[in-house]
Amino acid sequence: MSVPALSVVVIGRNEGPRLERCLRSIQAMENPGGDVEILYVDSGSTDGSVVLAASLGARVIPIHPTRPTAALGRNAGWKLAQAPIVLFLDGDTILHPAFVAQSLPEFRDPEVAIVWGHRREICARDSVYNRVLDLDWISPPGITEFCGGDALIRRDVLTRTGGYDENLIAGEEPEMCRRIRALGYKILHVDRPMTGHDLAMKSWKQYWKRASRTGYAYAEVSERFRSTALPFWEK
């Protein structure tokens, strides 16, 4: 079998219909210039996600961590990926069909390690919480300090850095990006749609839990790099 042009790592747990929607959006993407392999990392789903993913042609990688984190899932996926470029997606996202084909040429610059685009909420009007987080996704294009969970990343850079820090419950992307930047690479945010996200948040309790987790991540990652040459999130 020839080396695929792109490996797509999808992580999820009990995503239900959202996972099917995600996987079908990957299948519907514009040709990235070669074969595409799909790896689905499942963190102990009980809703039939594993069977669903396999039926749609994904290679299923089941993991059973005592404390599931996105970092654990993403590492399990990219370490088995074959392509030189890995696209990371969450199971509750929808990939824009043109994003990959339009963004892969950015890697002609050998200093670019990560390319990411715009993520927006699919159902932003369903609740005030969805709307707030939809606005939170917005950031200007250009060279950035870090990316979000959805991104195209060079596999050799993941290998050099060891990937995501599995000890972090959140903030794993900025922390890894800080180590990637320390090696002299650039992180490029392009001005094009990348993914739609389905937060499905309806209550204050859900929002508070997410906000608390985010705040913990800010504090932990900021403290880790406070005395280094590339501190961030100090304010």
Backbone as JSON, one array per atom type, in Angstrom:
{
  "sequence": "MSVPALSVVVIGRNEGPRLERCLRSIQAMENPGGDVEILYVDSGSTDGSVVLAASLGARVIPIHPTRPTAALGRNAGWKLAQAPIVLFLDGDTILHPAFVAQSLPEFRDPEVAIVWGHRREICARDSVYNRVLDLDWISPPGITEFCGGDALIRRDVLTRTGGYDENLIAGEEPEMCRRIRALGYKILHVDRPMTGHDLAMKSWKQYWKRASRTGYAYAEVSERFRSTALPFWEK",
  "N": [[0.84, -1.2, 0.0], [0.55, 2.21, -0.84], [2.02, 5.2, 0.57], [-0.21, 7.27, 2.29], [-1.52, 10.53, 1.37], [-2.55, 12.08, 3.34], [-3.27, 11.82, 6.78], [-6.02, 11.44, 8.88], [-6.91, 12.12, 12.08], [-9.36, 11.39, 14.29], [-10.9, 12.09, 17.32], [-12.97, 10.82, 19.97], [-15.86, 10.25, 22.11], [-18.72, 8.63, 22.73], [-20.16, 10.17, 20.79], [-22.22, 9.76, 19.04], [-24.65, 10.51, 16.52], [-23.23, 12.74, 15.71], [-20.62, 11.9, 15.28], [-20.84, 10.28, 13.0], [-21.57, 12.24, 11.17], [-19.22, 13.76, 11.17], [-17.28, 11.92, 10.15], [-18.31, 11.42, 7.61], [-18.05, 13.92, 6.49], [-15.32, 14.07, 6.2], [-14.9, 12.12, 4.26], [-16.07, 13.45, 2.17], [-14.39, 15.49, 1.46], [-12.43, 17.66, -0.71], [-10.12, 16.33, -3.1], [-7.02, 15.71, -1.64], [-4.69, 15.29, -3.02], [-3.9, 12.69, -3.04], [-4.17, 9.44, -1.42], [-6.28, 9.08, 1.49], [-6.12, 8.34, 4.89], [-8.15, 7.35, 7.6], [-8.24, 7.59, 11.03], [-9.82, 6.62, 13.88], [-9.96, 7.39, 17.2], [-11.16, 6.02, 20.03], [-12.46, 6.67, 23.2], [-13.57, 4.7, 25.09], [-16.36, 4.49, 24.38], [-19.89, 3.85, 24.7], [-21.97, 3.8, 23.01], [-22.08, 2.65, 20.5], [-20.27, 3.83, 18.8], [-17.79, 2.8, 17.99], [-18.39, 0.62, 16.28], [-19.81, 2.02, 14.33], [-17.82, 3.79, 13.28], [-15.99, 1.96, 12.2], [-17.59, 0.8, 10.25], [-17.72, 2.84, 8.45], [-15.28, 2.9, 7.31], [-13.11, 3.74, 8.83], [-10.04, 3.31, 10.62], [-10.14, 1.89, 13.68], [-9.07, 2.83, 16.88], [-9.11, 1.77, 19.92], [-9.0, 3.09, 23.2], [-8.55, 2.96, 26.75], [-8.39, 4.87, 29.02], [-7.82, 5.81, 32.47], [-8.27, 8.41, 33.09], [-9.67, 10.12, 30.79], [-8.36, 12.15, 28.19], [-8.01, 14.73, 25.7], [-5.42, 14.88, 24.74], [-4.31, 12.31, 25.15], [-5.84, 10.8, 23.34], [-5.25, 12.0, 20.84], [-2.49, 11.59, 20.65], [-2.4, 8.78, 20.57], [-3.51, 8.4, 18.08], [-1.9, 9.83, 16.09], [0.54, 8.57, 16.31], [0.22, 6.18, 15.05], [-0.27, 6.94, 12.52], [0.34, 7.26, 8.96], [0.84, 9.15, 7.0], [2.65, 12.13, 5.87], [1.5, 14.49, 6.72], [-0.76, 15.31, 9.25], [-4.14, 15.56, 10.01], [-6.01, 16.78, 12.62], [-9.07, 16.21, 14.24], [-11.98, 16.81, 16.21], [-14.58, 14.61, 17.3], [-17.05, 15.86, 17.19], [-17.13, 17.68, 15.16], [-17.41, 19.2, 11.86], [-15.83, 18.88, 8.84], [-14.73, 21.36, 6.6], [-15.17, 21.12, 3.11], [-13.18, 22.13, 1.35], [-10.99, 22.88, 2.83], [-8.58, 21.36, 3.43], [-7.38, 20.79, 0.88], [-6.9, 23.38, 0.01], [-5.15, 24.27, 1.92], [-2.88, 22.63, 2.25], [-0.77, 23.44, 0.45], [0.49, 25.45, 1.93], [2.44, 24.28, 3.41], [4.67, 24.22, 1.87], [6.46, 26.05, 2.66], [9.14, 25.39, 4.59], [9.37, 26.09, 7.24], [6.88, 26.2, 8.32], [4.93, 24.54, 10.57], [2.4, 23.97, 11.46], [-0.9, 24.34, 10.26], [-3.89, 26.05, 10.47], [-7.4, 26.86, 10.39], [-10.53, 28.65, 10.33], [-12.74, 27.87, 12.93], [-16.14, 27.48, 13.61], [-19.26, 27.7, 15.39], [-21.87, 25.42, 14.68], [-24.53, 25.56, 15.42], [-25.05, 28.19, 16.48], [-27.09, 29.87, 17.31], [-28.67, 28.42, 18.99], [-28.37, 28.55, 21.75], [-27.39, 30.88, 24.34], [-24.92, 30.2, 25.3], [-23.72, 28.68, 23.31], [-23.47, 30.73, 21.45], [-21.7, 32.52, 22.71], [-19.36, 30.94, 22.86], [-18.98, 30.56, 20.15], [-18.21, 33.1, 19.3], [-15.87, 33.19, 20.71], [-14.19, 31.53, 19.3], [-13.2, 33.06, 17.25], [-10.38, 34.47, 15.72], [-7.63, 36.5, 14.57], [-6.13, 36.04, 11.29], [-2.83, 34.82, 10.36], [0.6, 34.56, 11.57], [0.66, 32.74, 14.52], [0.65, 32.16, 18.14], [-0.29, 29.74, 19.01], [-2.45, 26.92, 18.18], [-5.81, 25.59, 17.77], [-7.77, 22.66, 18.62], [-8.44, 21.5, 16.16], [-6.47, 21.0, 13.4], [-3.89, 21.04, 10.87], [-0.9, 19.26, 10.9], [2.61, 18.73, 10.69], [3.86, 15.47, 10.63], [6.49, 14.71, 11.26], [7.3, 16.75, 12.91], [5.66, 16.38, 15.1], [6.78, 13.99, 15.93], [9.37, 14.85, 16.64], [8.84, 16.48, 18.85], [7.45, 14.85, 20.53], [4.77, 15.05, 20.67], [1.53, 15.68, 22.12], [1.14, 16.75, 25.54], [0.29, 14.44, 27.8], [-0.37, 14.72, 30.42], [-1.86, 16.94, 30.82], [-5.09, 18.21, 31.4], [-6.38, 19.99, 29.86], [-5.61, 22.59, 27.46], [-3.6, 21.47, 25.99], [-2.89, 21.86, 23.32], [-1.85, 24.61, 23.04], [0.37, 24.29, 24.78], [1.95, 22.33, 23.51], [2.4, 23.68, 21.13], [4.0, 25.75, 22.01], [6.4, 24.39, 22.51], [6.97, 23.56, 19.93], [7.35, 25.99, 18.61], [9.65, 26.79, 19.91], [11.53, 25.31, 18.63], [11.92, 26.65, 16.34], [9.94, 26.66, 14.43], [6.93, 27.74, 12.63], [3.53, 28.69, 13.28], [0.67, 28.76, 11.49], [-2.2, 30.6, 10.98], [-4.77, 30.46, 8.8], [-6.88, 32.39, 6.64], [-9.5, 31.07, 6.12], [-12.43, 28.95, 6.03], [-12.53, 26.15, 8.22], [-13.59, 24.15, 10.08], [-16.86, 23.19, 11.25], [-18.39, 23.31, 14.41], [-20.06, 21.49, 16.97], [-21.18, 22.41, 19.74], [-23.35, 22.08, 21.47], [-24.37, 23.11, 23.91], [-26.4, 23.79, 26.63], [-26.9, 24.66, 29.21], [-26.16, 26.57, 32.23], [-24.57, 25.17, 34.04], [-23.07, 23.43, 32.39], [-21.6, 25.35, 30.99], [-20.17, 26.58, 33.07], [-18.58, 24.45, 33.98], [-16.97, 24.04, 31.75], [-15.69, 26.54, 31.6], [-14.29, 26.59, 34.02], [-12.5, 24.49, 33.65], [-11.06, 25.48, 31.5], [-9.88, 27.74, 32.67], [-8.21, 26.5, 34.54], [-6.44, 25.28, 32.78], [-5.22, 27.52, 31.55], [-3.85, 28.56, 33.8], [-2.12, 26.43, 34.54], [-0.52, 25.94, 32.24], [0.56, 28.48, 31.77], [2.07, 28.88, 34.12], [3.96, 26.89, 33.8], [5.66, 27.82, 31.78], [6.52, 30.26, 32.62], [9.04, 31.27, 33.43], [10.64, 31.01, 31.21], [12.16, 31.58, 27.92], [10.08, 32.02, 26.2], [7.49, 32.94, 27.39], [3.93, 32.86, 27.98], [0.39, 33.83, 28.18], [0.53, 35.28, 30.52], [-0.85, 37.5, 31.57]],
  "CA": [[0.0, 0.0, 0.0], [1.32, 3.44, -0.92], [1.88, 6.11, 1.71], [-1.29, 8.23, 2.04], [-1.17, 11.95, 1.36], [-3.08, 12.71, 4.55], [-3.87, 11.01, 7.84], [-6.98, 12.2, 9.68], [-7.12, 11.53, 13.4], [-10.59, 11.86, 14.93], [-11.04, 11.57, 18.68], [-14.34, 10.95, 20.43], [-16.45, 9.34, 23.1], [-20.18, 8.74, 22.75], [-20.58, 11.31, 19.97], [-23.46, 9.41, 18.36], [-24.81, 10.98, 15.14], [-22.22, 13.75, 15.37], [-19.45, 11.2, 14.75], [-21.13, 9.91, 11.61], [-21.51, 13.48, 10.38], [-17.81, 14.12, 11.05], [-16.59, 10.99, 9.26], [-18.8, 11.62, 6.24], [-17.48, 15.18, 5.98], [-13.95, 13.75, 5.78], [-15.03, 11.41, 2.99], [-16.55, 14.38, 1.14], [-13.44, 16.57, 1.2], [-11.78, 17.71, -2.01], [-8.94, 15.46, -3.17], [-5.81, 16.4, -1.16], [-3.53, 14.94, -3.82], [-3.54, 11.29, -2.81], [-5.06, 8.7, -0.54], [-6.53, 9.59, 2.84], [-6.45, 7.34, 5.9], [-8.91, 7.89, 8.73], [-8.04, 6.87, 12.28], [-10.74, 7.07, 14.92], [-9.53, 6.99, 18.54], [-12.34, 6.0, 20.88], [-12.14, 6.6, 24.63], [-14.53, 3.94, 25.89], [-17.76, 4.76, 24.05], [-20.88, 2.79, 24.93], [-23.12, 4.11, 22.16], [-21.94, 2.1, 19.17], [-19.37, 4.64, 17.98], [-16.72, 1.97, 17.42], [-18.96, -0.11, 15.14], [-20.13, 3.01, 13.32], [-16.59, 4.26, 12.65], [-15.45, 0.87, 11.39], [-18.46, 0.61, 9.08], [-17.46, 3.94, 7.52], [-13.94, 2.76, 6.76], [-12.05, 4.25, 9.7], [-9.3, 2.38, 11.47], [-10.53, 2.2, 15.05], [-8.05, 2.64, 17.9], [-9.76, 1.92, 21.23], [-8.17, 3.29, 24.39], [-9.36, 2.9, 27.97], [-7.64, 5.57, 30.07], [-8.53, 6.07, 33.72], [-8.67, 9.81, 33.0], [-9.63, 10.45, 29.35], [-8.02, 13.51, 27.78], [-7.81, 14.87, 24.27], [-4.0, 14.62, 24.44], [-4.13, 10.87, 25.05], [-6.44, 10.34, 22.09], [-4.52, 12.49, 19.67], [-1.21, 10.88, 20.57], [-2.65, 7.41, 20.13], [-3.8, 8.43, 16.66], [-0.82, 10.22, 15.17], [1.64, 7.61, 16.4], [-0.06, 5.11, 14.09], [-0.54, 7.56, 11.22], [1.34, 6.97, 7.95], [1.07, 10.28, 6.09], [3.54, 13.17, 6.39], [0.68, 15.53, 7.32], [-1.86, 14.76, 10.04], [-5.24, 16.47, 10.33], [-6.68, 16.42, 13.86], [-10.44, 16.68, 14.36], [-12.81, 16.26, 17.26], [-15.7, 13.88, 16.73], [-18.25, 16.7, 17.09], [-16.89, 18.71, 14.16], [-17.64, 18.93, 10.43], [-14.72, 19.43, 8.06], [-15.08, 22.08, 5.37], [-14.64, 20.28, 2.04], [-12.04, 22.69, 0.63], [-9.92, 23.35, 3.71], [-7.31, 20.62, 3.31], [-6.8, 20.99, -0.44], [-6.44, 24.76, -0.09], [-4.18, 24.59, 2.97], [-1.65, 21.85, 2.15], [0.35, 24.19, -0.17], [1.18, 26.3, 2.92], [3.58, 23.53, 3.94], [5.85, 24.4, 1.01], [7.4, 26.76, 3.53], [9.62, 24.37, 5.54], [9.28, 26.56, 8.62], [5.5, 26.08, 8.79], [4.68, 23.22, 11.17], [0.96, 23.81, 11.7], [-1.82, 25.23, 9.55], [-5.25, 25.92, 10.97], [-8.31, 27.86, 9.85], [-11.61, 29.12, 11.21], [-13.76, 26.97, 13.49], [-17.32, 28.21, 14.07], [-20.34, 26.86, 15.89], [-22.89, 25.1, 13.69], [-25.84, 25.96, 15.95], [-24.72, 29.3, 17.37], [-28.31, 30.52, 17.79], [-29.46, 27.51, 19.82], [-28.28, 28.98, 23.14], [-26.44, 31.97, 24.56], [-23.62, 29.6, 25.54], [-23.18, 28.39, 21.97], [-23.11, 32.0, 20.8], [-20.49, 33.03, 23.37], [-18.21, 30.15, 22.43], [-18.78, 30.82, 18.73], [-17.4, 34.32, 19.23], [-14.56, 32.89, 21.29], [-13.36, 30.86, 18.29], [-12.71, 34.0, 16.25], [-9.06, 35.06, 15.93], [-7.12, 37.02, 13.3], [-5.19, 35.18, 10.57], [-1.42, 35.18, 10.38], [1.43, 33.73, 12.44], [0.07, 32.74, 15.86], [1.4, 31.47, 19.18], [-0.79, 28.38, 19.17], [-3.64, 26.58, 17.4], [-6.82, 24.87, 18.53], [-7.75, 21.21, 18.48], [-8.5, 21.15, 14.75], [-5.3, 21.58, 12.75], [-2.98, 20.22, 10.06], [0.41, 19.3, 11.55], [3.63, 17.83, 10.15], [4.07, 14.32, 11.52], [7.86, 14.68, 11.75], [7.39, 17.7, 14.03], [5.07, 15.67, 16.24], [7.77, 13.02, 16.39], [10.47, 15.58, 17.29], [8.42, 17.05, 20.13], [6.77, 13.85, 21.35], [3.33, 15.25, 20.6], [0.79, 16.38, 23.18], [1.44, 16.38, 26.92], [-0.86, 13.67, 28.27], [-0.66, 15.06, 31.81], [-2.72, 18.12, 30.85], [-6.51, 17.94, 31.17], [-6.76, 20.96, 28.83], [-4.47, 23.44, 27.1], [-2.53, 20.66, 25.41], [-2.43, 22.41, 22.03], [-0.9, 25.71, 23.26], [1.61, 23.81, 25.4], [2.76, 21.69, 22.47], [2.82, 24.72, 20.18], [5.12, 26.48, 22.61], [7.61, 23.58, 22.27], [7.22, 23.58, 18.48], [7.91, 27.32, 18.3], [11.01, 26.83, 20.46], [12.4, 24.66, 17.65], [12.06, 27.54, 15.2], [8.83, 26.5, 13.48], [5.85, 28.72, 12.66], [2.15, 28.21, 13.32], [-0.01, 29.66, 10.56], [-3.66, 30.63, 10.96], [-5.17, 30.93, 7.47], [-8.2, 33.05, 6.6], [-10.46, 30.25, 5.38], [-13.19, 28.07, 6.92], [-11.9, 24.86, 8.47], [-14.55, 23.2, 10.64], [-18.01, 23.58, 12.04], [-18.34, 22.61, 15.69], [-21.38, 21.34, 17.59], [-20.97, 22.45, 21.19], [-24.57, 21.53, 22.08], [-24.39, 23.53, 25.31], [-27.73, 24.33, 26.93], [-27.09, 25.05, 30.6], [-25.1, 27.28, 32.92], [-23.69, 24.18, 34.64], [-22.14, 23.01, 31.34], [-20.7, 26.46, 30.69], [-19.27, 26.78, 34.22], [-17.62, 23.35, 33.99], [-16.0, 24.3, 30.68], [-14.91, 27.73, 31.96], [-13.36, 26.22, 35.1], [-11.46, 23.66, 33.05], [-10.23, 26.39, 30.7], [-9.08, 28.54, 33.58], [-7.16, 25.64, 35.08], [-5.44, 25.1, 31.73], [-4.46, 28.77, 31.45], [-2.94, 28.68, 34.94], [-1.09, 25.4, 34.54], [0.41, 26.13, 31.12], [1.27, 29.73, 32.0], [3.06, 28.66, 35.18], [5.01, 26.01, 33.29], [6.6, 28.55, 30.92], [6.66, 31.64, 33.12], [10.45, 31.69, 33.55], [11.36, 30.64, 30.0], [12.34, 32.63, 26.93], [8.83, 32.21, 25.47], [6.32, 32.85, 28.27], [2.67, 33.39, 27.44], [-0.77, 33.8, 29.06], [0.89, 35.82, 31.81], [-1.94, 38.37, 32.09]],
  "C": [[0.87, 1.24, 0.0], [1.07, 4.31, 0.3], [0.76, 7.11, 1.41], [-0.78, 9.67, 2.04], [-1.56, 12.64, 2.66], [-3.59, 11.65, 5.51], [-4.79, 11.91, 8.64], [-7.21, 11.45, 10.98], [-8.34, 12.19, 14.04], [-10.66, 11.25, 16.33], [-12.49, 11.75, 19.13], [-14.72, 9.96, 21.5], [-17.95, 9.61, 23.14], [-20.69, 9.96, 21.98], [-21.87, 11.03, 19.19], [-23.52, 9.91, 16.92], [-23.77, 12.02, 14.73], [-20.96, 13.1, 14.8], [-19.67, 10.79, 13.3], [-21.03, 11.12, 10.71], [-20.07, 13.9, 10.15], [-17.11, 13.23, 10.03], [-17.04, 11.17, 7.81], [-18.28, 12.93, 5.65], [-16.03, 14.97, 5.54], [-13.98, 13.05, 4.42], [-15.4, 12.34, 1.85], [-15.56, 15.5, 0.83], [-12.89, 16.52, -0.23], [-10.49, 16.9, -1.97], [-7.69, 16.21, -2.7], [-4.55, 16.05, -1.93], [-3.06, 13.51, -3.62], [-4.53, 10.64, -1.88], [-5.16, 9.35, 0.84], [-6.82, 8.41, 3.77], [-7.14, 8.02, 7.06], [-8.69, 6.99, 9.93], [-8.97, 7.46, 13.33], [-10.29, 6.5, 16.27], [-10.72, 7.13, 19.48], [-11.96, 5.79, 22.34], [-13.27, 5.95, 25.42], [-15.98, 4.25, 25.63], [-18.64, 3.55, 24.35], [-22.08, 2.93, 24.02], [-23.01, 3.54, 20.74], [-21.02, 2.87, 18.25], [-18.3, 3.81, 17.28], [-17.21, 1.23, 16.18], [-19.26, 0.85, 14.0], [-18.89, 3.44, 12.56], [-16.0, 3.2, 11.74], [-16.27, 0.67, 10.12], [-18.25, 1.69, 8.03], [-16.01, 3.97, 7.05], [-12.82, 3.3, 7.61], [-11.32, 3.11, 10.4], [-9.56, 2.77, 12.91], [-9.41, 1.85, 16.02], [-8.72, 2.85, 19.26], [-8.74, 2.13, 22.34], [-9.09, 3.33, 25.6], [-8.61, 3.57, 29.12], [-8.49, 5.75, 31.33], [-9.01, 7.52, 33.77], [-8.57, 10.24, 31.54], [-9.27, 11.92, 29.12], [-7.85, 13.54, 26.27], [-6.37, 14.53, 23.88], [-3.74, 13.13, 24.27], [-4.66, 10.35, 23.72], [-5.66, 10.76, 20.87], [-3.16, 11.8, 19.53], [-1.38, 9.45, 20.08], [-2.9, 7.35, 18.63], [-2.6, 8.73, 15.78], [0.36, 9.24, 15.21], [1.45, 6.4, 15.49], [-0.33, 5.64, 12.69], [0.63, 7.32, 10.26], [1.72, 8.17, 7.1], [2.01, 11.31, 6.7], [2.8, 14.32, 7.05], [-0.5, 14.87, 8.02], [-2.89, 15.86, 10.3], [-5.93, 15.95, 11.59], [-8.07, 17.03, 13.89], [-11.06, 16.08, 15.61], [-14.04, 15.61, 16.62], [-16.98, 14.68, 16.59], [-18.07, 17.84, 16.09], [-17.27, 18.23, 12.76], [-16.52, 19.62, 9.66], [-15.24, 20.16, 6.83], [-14.43, 21.36, 4.19], [-13.38, 20.81, 1.36], [-10.84, 23.0, 1.51], [-8.59, 22.66, 3.47], [-6.64, 20.9, 1.97], [-6.23, 22.4, -0.59], [-5.28, 25.06, 0.86], [-2.88, 23.8, 2.87], [-0.5, 22.6, 1.47], [1.1, 25.1, 0.8], [2.42, 25.61, 3.47], [4.79, 23.55, 3.0], [6.9, 25.23, 1.72], [7.87, 25.77, 4.59], [9.55, 24.8, 6.99], [7.87, 26.44, 9.19], [5.27, 24.66, 9.29], [3.2, 22.92, 11.29], [0.19, 24.81, 10.86], [-3.22, 24.98, 10.1], [-6.1, 27.08, 10.46], [-9.38, 28.23, 10.86], [-12.53, 27.98, 11.63], [-14.91, 27.85, 13.97], [-18.39, 27.23, 14.54], [-21.42, 26.67, 14.82], [-24.25, 25.64, 14.12], [-25.67, 27.11, 16.94], [-25.96, 29.95, 17.98], [-29.13, 29.64, 18.74], [-29.43, 27.88, 21.3], [-27.28, 30.12, 23.25], [-25.04, 31.42, 24.77], [-22.95, 29.23, 24.21], [-22.7, 29.66, 21.3], [-21.82, 32.58, 21.39], [-19.26, 32.27, 22.9], [-17.94, 30.31, 20.94], [-17.92, 32.07, 18.53], [-15.99, 34.08, 19.75], [-13.63, 32.23, 20.29], [-12.67, 31.85, 17.36], [-11.33, 34.55, 16.63], [-8.5, 35.49, 14.58], [-6.16, 36.04, 12.62], [-3.76, 35.71, 10.66], [-0.63, 34.2, 11.24], [0.91, 33.87, 13.88], [0.95, 31.98, 16.85], [0.97, 30.01, 19.32], [-2.01, 28.18, 18.29], [-4.66, 25.94, 18.34], [-6.72, 23.38, 18.28], [-7.8, 20.73, 17.05], [-7.31, 21.8, 14.04], [-4.6, 20.54, 11.88], [-1.58, 20.37, 10.64], [1.36, 18.32, 10.87], [3.88, 16.69, 11.14], [5.5, 14.29, 12.05], [8.08, 15.66, 12.9], [6.76, 17.1, 15.29], [6.07, 14.67, 16.82], [8.91, 13.72, 17.15], [10.09, 16.05, 18.68], [7.81, 16.01, 21.07], [5.26, 14.04, 21.38], [2.77, 16.0, 21.8], [1.18, 15.87, 24.56], [0.2, 15.72, 27.53], [-1.19, 13.95, 29.73], [-1.61, 16.24, 31.93], [-4.17, 17.73, 30.58], [-7.08, 18.88, 30.11], [-5.54, 21.81, 28.54], [-3.34, 22.69, 26.45], [-2.03, 21.2, 24.08], [-1.47, 23.6, 22.23], [0.43, 25.26, 23.86], [2.51, 23.17, 24.37], [3.27, 22.73, 21.47], [3.98, 25.54, 20.72], [6.43, 25.71, 22.38], [7.96, 23.54, 20.78], [7.86, 24.9, 18.08], [9.35, 27.43, 18.8], [12.01, 26.17, 19.53], [12.57, 25.51, 16.39], [10.97, 27.44, 14.16], [7.78, 27.6, 13.67], [4.5, 28.01, 12.67], [1.31, 29.22, 12.55], [-1.52, 29.5, 10.66], [-4.11, 31.25, 9.64], [-6.61, 31.45, 7.51], [-9.14, 32.26, 5.69], [-11.2, 29.32, 6.34], [-12.54, 26.7, 7.03], [-12.94, 23.83, 8.96], [-15.75, 23.91, 11.22], [-18.02, 22.72, 13.29], [-19.73, 22.58, 16.31], [-21.22, 21.25, 19.1], [-22.14, 21.84, 21.95], [-24.66, 21.86, 23.56], [-25.69, 24.26, 25.61], [-27.87, 24.92, 28.33], [-25.88, 25.8, 31.17], [-24.1, 26.31, 33.54], [-22.65, 23.7, 33.64], [-21.12, 24.1, 31.07], [-19.7, 26.66, 31.82], [-18.19, 25.7, 34.27], [-16.55, 23.6, 32.93], [-15.1, 25.48, 31.04], [-13.88, 27.41, 33.04], [-12.19, 25.41, 34.55], [-10.5, 24.53, 32.23], [-9.32, 27.22, 31.58], [-7.94, 27.76, 34.21], [-6.05, 25.46, 34.06], [-4.58, 26.35, 31.56], [-3.41, 28.85, 32.57], [-1.8, 27.69, 34.87], [-0.05, 25.62, 33.45], [1.21, 27.41, 31.3], [2.37, 29.57, 33.04], [4.24, 27.84, 34.67], [6.07, 26.79, 32.52], [6.91, 29.97, 31.41], [8.1, 32.13, 33.12], [11.28, 31.32, 32.33], [11.48, 31.82, 29.05], [11.07, 32.93, 26.15], [7.63, 32.04, 26.41], [5.06, 33.31, 27.54], [1.53, 33.16, 28.43], [-0.46, 34.39, 30.44], [-0.22, 36.69, 32.4], [-3.12, 37.54, 32.55]]
}
